[in-house]
């Protein structure tokens, strides 16, 4: 007897699209010409996306933010707007992506109300002694912090960036005396669940603002 044979057509292999991201050096944002040169390098290198850092962990804005709380001395000189930067990337046929430092920011605590870790005497907490290079951080336990970070996300997303990375969304390296003395009035820093929840609230606020 003859066994019936059923012809089947093999399904086509799924197309795999790999998004390759070129990290544009922060120095390239100092001028339109240097940015265009960096974007050309990304395109010639076969990259599909370009990532720019718009605020570093030193707190300096590398674009001309419209946030009135941020003094011009905390912006890169002759900075372009986020839209101007985005348009250069998009014009080259690349997907525009941006990142900015969130909680690791020693400057915004002095410009934006209610975003810092504070000591019991009302002064600003630093991650080390001032004479040893201690820096301030933003506290995720303050509602104003989530609102501030969401406002930056909104400004960047509104400029046309398709991906916004929340960099440095982490806690400072607290020491023993921070837990037992300097920040003992903020019990949340010792509660693992509340620490995670505070970070997620920042993410949620930024997602809603994007």
Buried (B, 14 or more C-beta within 10 A) or exposed (E): EEEEEEEEEEEEEEEEEEEEBBBBEBEBBBEEEBBBEBBEBBBEEEBBBBBBBBBBBEBBBBBBBEBEEBEEEBBBEEBBBBBBBBBBBBEBEBBBBBBBBBBBBBBBBBBBEEBBBBBEEEEBBBBEEEEEEEBBBBBBBBEBBBBBBBBBBBBBBBBBBBBBBBBBBEBBEBEEEBBEEBBEEBEBBBEEEBBEEBBEBBBEBBEEBB
